[in-house]
Amino acid sequence: MRGINDSQDGMFSYISPEQRVPKTHPLRPIREMVNRALIEMWPKLEGIYSRTGRPSIAPERLLKALLLQILYSIRSERQLMEQLDYNLLFRWFVGLSMDDSVWDHSTFSKNRDRFLETNLAESFFKLILAQADEANLLSEDHFSVDGTLIEAWASMKSVRPKDQSQDDPPNGRGRNQAVDFRGQKRKNETHGSSTDPEAKMFRKGTGKEAKLCYMGHALIENRHGLVVDSRLTQATGKAEREAATDMICDLKGQHRITLAADKGYDTREFIQDLRDLETTPHVAQNNTNRRSAIDGRTTRHEGYKISQRFRKRIEEVFGWVKTVGNQRKVKHRGIRKVGWNFTLAMSAYNLVRMKNLLAEAGRP
C-alpha cells in the first residue's frame, strides 16, 4: 500500500533529543567523559564569572560547542551556530532542547575569547587524562615526543622590517597588496609579521619555503598512544628539544623512564639533559656527516628497537589534529590563544582515542 505524502508539520513533538540519539552513537561515551570533567571544573568555571550583570553563555555549553567544532572539523563559529540550530545531534551534545534559541555567532565568539584568556583548556586536558589513568590506559615507563609546525593566521605579505613604521604606506592598493621580496633577506631577528607579531618564519627542511608558524609539541605514552602533555611555542631550531625537556620535568614519578624521538633530538646537550633527569634516551641516531650522541650502550637493547617502532604513533596524533581538529592553519592570533586551542584539540584526540580503547576492551 502506498504511503501518504503528508507534508504538514506537526505543532508539537513528544520525543526528546535524548530519545532520538542512538544508544550506540560514538558521541555518547565522549559526552559522558566530558560531563564528568565539567562537574569537577565547576569551581574554576564559577570563579571566572561575575555574580552580577547579564547572564552569558553557560561555560559548560560553550566548551562542549568548541569540542564539537574540533570533532566535526567545523571551520567557523558562524557555521557552528548554523549546525547547532538545525542539527539535533549537536543540540543534544551541548545540552540544548528543541525550543532553545541558538546564540548569535558574534556573541559566541566574544564569550569564547574570554575562555582563551584562562587556563581552562589545560585543566580540562588534565581531567580527561586523569580518567584515562583511572581506566588503566596509561603507561608510566615509556614515552615518545615530537613536534610539528602549526601555520599561523598571517600572510608572508605581512612580514616587514621591525624598524619600519606601521603607518608607512604599503606597495600598491587594496587589501591584497603587491609585495616583491626579490633580493631581500628576511630573518626573524630583523623582520616580523604585522598581523601576528608572535609568529616566526620557519621552514620544515632544506629546499622548503619559509612560512609564518608556531610549533606544537606532544608527549605520548607508548602503550596506547594517548597524549600526556602538550605545548605550543614559537618556531625555533631548539624549540623541540627545549619543550621535550620541560615536559619530561613535569612528568610525575621518580622512577627511570624511556623517551623515544626522531633524529632531530640527537644532540649531545639534549641527551645529557635526559640522562640527568633519569630518562633513558631512545633517540634515533643521526649519523649524517656527524657522530651520533647515541652509542651502543643504548642501541644494543631490544627496548630501543621497540621504542623506535612505537614512537611513530605520535604522527597519528599530529595527523588527526591537523586534518580533523582544524590545527593545520589556525584561526587565532597570538601564542596564548593558539596554544589554548591546540591544547583543547589534544583533549579531543584523547577523548576519541579513549572511546575506542574502552569499546575494544568491552567497557562502557
N, C-alpha and C positions, 0 to 999 in steps of 0.2 A: 504494500500500500504506500502510495506516495505521501511524504510528509507535507505538512502545511508550512508555507513560506510566510510566516507572520513576522514582519519587521517592526512591529510596535513595541517600544521599550516598556518594561515594567516600571512601576513607580517606586517599588521598594525591593530590596534584596535582603533575604533572610540567611544568607550564607556569609560567614566572616572570612577574611583573608587567611586566617589560620586553618580553616577547613579546606580551602582551595589549594594550598601548597601541599604537594605530596609528602607523605611521611618519609620517603626515601630521597627527598631532594638534597643535593650536596650542601646547600646553604644552611640546612637545619643544624648539623653539628657545629658549623662555624659560628652560627648565631648564638648557640649555647655557650661556646667558649668566650665570645665577645661579651655577652651579658654577664658572665661570671667575672670577667676582668673589670667591667664597668662598675659593678657593685663595689669592688674593692677600691676603685678610684673615686668613689663618691666624695670623700673628704677633700681631695685635691680639686675636684670639679667645683665643689661648693666654695672653695677658697678664692677662686679667680673671678667670681661674680659679686657684684654689689647687692646688698639687701634691699636697696631702694631703686626706683626707676621703673621703666617699662620692661616687661619680660622679653628676653631674647629667645633665640632658638635653643631648645634643650641641648646641652652639650653631648648627652648620650646619643641623641638622634643625629647631631652634627658629625660625630665621629663615625657612626655607622654609615652615614651617607658618603663620607670620604673613603671609607673602606670599599663601598660599592663602586665608587669611581675607579679605584685601583683594580678591583677584582674583575670588572667588566670593561676595562680599557676605555672609559668614557673620557673624551678629550677636553671637555669644558664644563663649567658649572651650569651654563645655560642648558646644555644638553642633559646634564644630570637632573635638573629640575623638570625638564620635559619628561624624562623617564619616570621620575617619581610621581608625576601627575597621572600617567595612564598605565604604568607597569605595576600590576598587582603584586608581583613578587618583591619588587623594590619597596613598595609600601609596607608589606609585611615585615621585611627585614629591618627597616628603620623604625617601625612601630607606629605608622600612620594608619588610621582607619579609612574606610571608604569615603567618609564625608569630610575628613580633614583637608584643609586647603594647603597647597604646597607653597613654600616660600619663594619670594622673588629672587632671581639669581644674584642680583646686586646685594640684597640683604644677606644671602647665604655667604657670599664672598667676604663681606665685612666681618661677619661672625667667624668665618674661617681664619681670617687674618689675626684675630685675637688668639686663636689657638696656636698660630705659628710663632707667637712671642712667648710661649710657655714650653715646659719640658714634658708635656703630656704624652707626646709620641714615645719618648724614652721610657716613661713609666708604663705605658700600655705594652711596649715591647717586652719589658721585664716581667710583667704579669702573665703574658702569654707564654713566655719561656718557663716561668715557674710551673705552669700547668703541664708543659712538656716534661719537666723534671719529675713532677708528681706521677706522671704516667710512665716513668722509667724509659723515656725515649732519648735521653741524652747520654753521651759518653763523657767521662771526666778525665780521660787519659790521652786521647788522640784528637788532634785538631788540624785544620788547614786554613790558610789565609791567602787572600789575593785582592787585587784592586782593579777597578775598571774606570774608564772615562765617562763622565756624565756631561753631555753637551749643554752649555749654558743657553739661556734665552737671550742671546745677543748676537748680532751680526759682526763679522770681521770688519765691516764698513764703519763700525762704531769705534774701532781702535784708532787712537790718535796720540801724539806725544803728550806726556804728562805735563810738560811746561806750557802747552798750548791752552789758551783761554777757551772756556766753554762757549763764550759769546762770539768767537771767531766765525765768520760766515763760511758755511760748507761749500764744497765744489758743486756746482750745478743747482738745479731747482727740484722741488718736490720732495716727497718722503724717501723715495728710492734714489739716493744721490749717486752720481758718478764718482767713483774713487779709484785712483790709479796708484798702486804701490810699487810699481816697477822702479828698480834701482834703490829702494829704501830698505833698510834693515830695521825690523821691528823686534824689540825684546821686551820682556816683562819689566825689566829694570827701567826702561825709558818710555814705554808705551803702556796704555791701558784702555779699557773699554769705557766709553762714556755712558753706556746703557747699564752695564753691570760691572762696576769697578773691581769687585772681588773675584771675578772670573779671570783665569790666566790662560795665556796662549800656550798650547801644548800639542805635540804631535805624537802619535802612537808608535811610530817607528821610522827608520830611515826610508826616505822617499815618500812619506805620507805628508799630507798638508796639515798645517797647524790649525787648530780650532780653539775657540774660547770654551773652556770647560772647567769642571770640577773633577775631583777624583773620589769615587766611592770605594769603601773598603768593607770587607766582610770576613768574619771569623766563623767557621763552621766546625761542628763536631763530626768525626768521620764515621760514626755508626749509622746515622740516618740522614746526614746532610742538613741538619737544622742549623740555622744561624744563631749563634750565641752572643755575637756582638757585631756592631757595625759603626762606621764613622764616615763622615764626609769632610774632606779637606780641600784646600786649594791644590791644584795640579802642579807638582814639582817633581824633580828627579828622585828625591829622597822620601817623598810622601808615603809611599807604600811601606817602606821599612820602618819609618817612624810611627805610622799608625799601627803596624803589627806589634811593635814593641809596647805601645800604650795598651793595646787590647790584651796582650799577654799579662801585663802588670795588673790589669783589672780582673783577671780570672780568679775565682775563689779557689782555695785549697793550697796546701803547702807541699804536695807530692810532686814528683817529676812527671812531666808530660812530654809529648812529642808534637812538633809543629811542622807540617808539610807546606812547601811553597815552590814556586817555579824558579827559573834561573835568575830572574831579576832580583831575587833576595840573596843571591850568593855573593856576599861581600864579607870581608874579614870582620869589619866592625859590627855588622848585624849578627853574624854567627857568634861572636864573642858575647854580645849582649844577651842572646838567648841562653847561652851556657851559664852566664851569671845569674839568670832568672830560673835556673834549674829546669831548663827546657832543652830537650834533645832536638837539634836542628835537622829535620828530614827535608832538606832543601835540595832541589835538583842541581846537579853540577853544571857549572858554566866553564867549559874548557876551551872556548873560542879565543885563541890568541892570548890566553892568560892561564894562570894556575888557580884551580878552584879552592875555595876555603873549606870544602867538604872533602875529607880524606877517607881512607879505607877503614878507619875506626868506626865510621858511621855506615858506609855503603855496604859493608860485609854482612850486616844483619838482615835477616828476612823481613823484619819490620819496616826497614827503609823502603824495600820494594813495594810492600803493601801500601805504605803511605803515599808513594808516588802514584799508585793506581787510584787510590781513593780521593786524592786531592783534586782530581778533575771534576768531582761533583760540584765544586764551587762555581763552575761555569754554568751549571744548571740554574743556580741562584741568579746570577747576573743575566742570563738569557731570559728568565721569567720576568724579572723586574723591569727589563728594558722592553720586551715585546708585549707583555700583558700589563705591567704596572706603570706604564707611561713615564719611565725614567730614562729613555734613550735621549730625549731632549726635554728638559724640564720646563714648566710653565711658571716658575717663580724666579725672583732675582735676589741675590744675597746668599751668603753661605749658611746663615741661620735658617732661612725659610726653605732653601733647597735641602739642607740636612734634615729638617723636620719631616719633610715629605719622603725623603729617602728612608728614614727610619720606619715610618709608617708602612712603606712598601715592603720592607723586610718583615714586619709583623704580619702583613697579609700573606707573604710567601710561607711563613711558618704555620699560619692557620690552615692553608691549603695542604701543606705537607703533613701536618699532624692529623688532619681529617682523613687523608689517605692511609696513613700508617695505622691509625686506630681502626679503620674499616678492614684493613688486611688482617689485623690481629683479632677481629671479631668483637671489638669493644665499642660501645656507643660513644 
